[in-house]
Amino acid sequence: MGYAESLEFVLMYYKNSEGVEYPIIGLKTSNNELSMGVPMVSYLPQDIKGWIKQMGIKNLKREAVGVATIPWKTLKQLGIYPEKN
């Protein structure tokens, strides 16, 4: 499943109604707006399973080493990563 070119994945801080905090994957549009209710988001778990099947978990873990990360405390302060103006 493909995603619209005008969307990008972002990491977001989220706190649910019970006060539980955790990171979530969000989508932003080219206008720098958070995109909610995009039908394609529901396909993300299927895509991840496909990547694992296609590339193999060892190769994905090797690729993940080069992914930029931020500390949880920083994500809580920023609210969204990467930040865009």
C-alpha positions as CSV (number, residue, x, y, z in Angstrom):
1,M,0.0,0.0,0.0
2,G,1.4,3.4,-0.9
3,Y,1.0,6.7,0.9
4,A,0.3,10.1,-0.6
5,E,3.5,11.9,-1.4
6,S,2.2,15.0,0.5
7,L,2.3,13.1,3.8
8,E,5.2,12.4,6.0
9,F,5.5,10.3,9.1
10,V,6.3,12.1,12.4
11,L,6.8,10.9,16.0
12,M,4.4,12.4,18.5
13,Y,3.9,12.5,22.2
14,Y,0.5,11.3,23.3
15,K,-1.3,11.2,26.6
16,N,-4.6,9.3,26.8
17,S,-7.6,10.2,29.0
18,E,-6.2,7.8,31.8
19,G,-2.9,9.7,31.9
20,V,-0.9,7.0,30.2
21,E,1.9,8.6,28.1
22,Y,3.4,7.0,25.0
23,P,4.8,7.8,21.5
24,I,2.6,7.5,18.5
25,I,3.2,7.7,14.7
26,G,1.5,10.7,13.2
27,L,1.1,12.0,9.7
28,K,1.7,15.6,8.6
29,T,0.6,17.2,5.3
30,S,2.8,19.4,3.0
31,N,1.0,22.4,4.7
32,N,2.5,21.3,8.0
33,E,-0.9,20.2,9.4
34,L,-1.5,17.0,11.3
35,S,-3.5,14.7,9.2
36,M,-6.1,12.8,11.1
37,G,-8.5,10.2,9.7
38,V,-6.4,9.3,6.7
39,P,-7.7,5.9,5.6
40,M,-4.2,4.7,4.6
41,V,-3.0,4.8,8.2
42,S,-5.1,1.6,8.9
43,Y,-2.8,-0.2,6.4
44,L,0.4,0.6,8.4
45,P,0.5,-2.7,10.4
46,Q,0.0,-4.6,7.2
47,D,2.9,-2.7,5.6
48,I,5.1,-3.4,8.6
49,K,4.4,-7.1,8.3
50,G,5.1,-6.9,4.6
51,W,8.5,-5.2,5.2
52,I,9.4,-7.9,7.8
53,K,8.4,-10.7,5.4
54,Q,10.2,-9.0,2.4
55,M,13.4,-7.8,4.1
56,G,13.7,-10.2,7.0
57,I,13.8,-9.1,10.6
58,K,17.6,-9.2,10.8
59,N,17.9,-6.8,7.8
60,L,15.3,-4.5,9.3
61,K,17.1,-4.4,12.6
62,R,20.4,-3.6,10.8
63,E,18.7,-0.8,8.9
64,A,17.2,0.6,12.1
65,V,20.6,1.2,13.6
66,G,21.0,4.3,11.4
67,V,17.6,5.7,12.3
68,A,17.7,9.0,14.2
69,T,16.1,8.8,17.6
70,I,15.4,11.3,20.4
71,P,15.1,10.8,24.1
72,W,11.5,10.4,25.5
73,K,12.0,13.6,27.6
74,T,12.8,15.6,24.5
75,L,9.7,14.2,22.6
76,K,7.5,15.2,25.6
77,Q,8.9,18.7,25.4
78,L,8.6,19.1,21.6
79,G,5.3,17.2,21.2
80,I,6.2,16.3,17.7
81,Y,9.4,15.2,15.9
82,P,10.8,16.3,13.6
83,E,9.6,19.8,14.2
84,K,8.8,21.9,11.1
85,N,7.9,25.6,10.9
